[in-house]
């Protein structure tokens, strides 16, 4: 390609750093199957019974997550007293999720006083399992009758961690397996089409998961998915957890659960403060997840939210209520795609670009350890899309070999700008002018700055 036709590529020169080099190959003639990018989804909570998502329906809908994981927590007060149900508050949040075009992924963390009269996260099994099963049945059946289309029901949240994980349970392996058996029986009685699973571990090496697998295999208990969480600045380490869980599952060939990392983000205590890091971290982590064969993920979270001490004082111990209040009201937070004041953070635009990777995956490969990407053919919008990023503190020169472009196309190049002061989409996703490119094979060069994220559309 002549130099004049490189106008849609930004060549970034960093004088202080010697560039490394790599080659990226994209074959537009090789479609590799459905991309399923919408399964790299989102989560929200469990922080409040208030409508945390209601003011951001449009922004969330633009990301096209297939599911939004919701903590079905005791502050929703679903069973205020025996035989009396209150669904109005929980329904409001479920309806907000449905308005985004997503389906709720229900993490069942209810612990009503009818079954748990003492507030203690080490009291984990209800005082009446028969009554408990009826209660679970009624909750699930309520949403079946509403036609909410909920498919996934998760039994508990961070069941190995207790109140310090924002959950009212701290199980032992045997007690969780027993509780899981009773709870999923009720869920599937109410909705035989539901998918059930857990245990949403804080520590992926917790002994709760192997005991759950053993019990489900031995007793033929349904287990449609296994789930766990991680917060770490190293996408490759997050990938190693996927490999670890998948290796464990090989020991139970009669079980065929999906794998779901339904909370993840940067390290909660020591996140990098460079604003360019998190948007690129999102890209690299999702690439590692997809490359490792993870079925689903839920980024935590959509929006950060101040908690009410009095809300948690009713359902947690004094220690637990204090911890939740300190953590969310006094600690610097970087989790939400939308901040406390309702402003969109740069990482939101990573998911905005990822949502454009709809359709069928194209063959894109590189030998680089830091430069990765996605490319797709979107037959619905009749276009092709490509993402490249550099998960590194050093700049990289990339030879980009585009093979078998199917026709002459208009190309738009966009750079994600995480450092600019405006959250206007045209500032965060900074566009170059459209240029024309010929069909066939093309070779272009681009320099990716540290933590850079670049996108191209081909129309």
Secondary structure, DSSP 8 states (H G I E B T S, - for coil): --GGGGTTS-B---TTS--EEEEEEEEEEEEEEE--GGGEEEEE-SS-SS-TTGGGHHHHHTT--SEEEEEE-GGG-TTSBTTB---HHHHHHHHHHHHTT-EEEEEE----TTT--S--TT--S-S-HHHHHHHHHHHHHHHHHTT----EEEE-SSTTTGGGGT-S----HHHHHHHHHHHHHHHHHH-TT-EEEEEEESSTT-HHHHHHHHHHHHHT----EEEEEEE-S-HHHHHHHHHHHHHHHTT-TT---EEEEEEEES-SSS----HHHHHHHHHHHHHHHHHHT--EEEEE-SB-----HHHHHTTS-HHHHHHHHHHHHHS-----SB-TTS-B-HHHHHHHHHHT--SEEEEEEE--SSEEEEEEEETTTTEEEEEEEE-SSS-EEEEEEEEEE-S-EEEEEEEE-SSSS---HHHHEEE---EEE-SEEEEEEEEE-TT-EEEEEE-
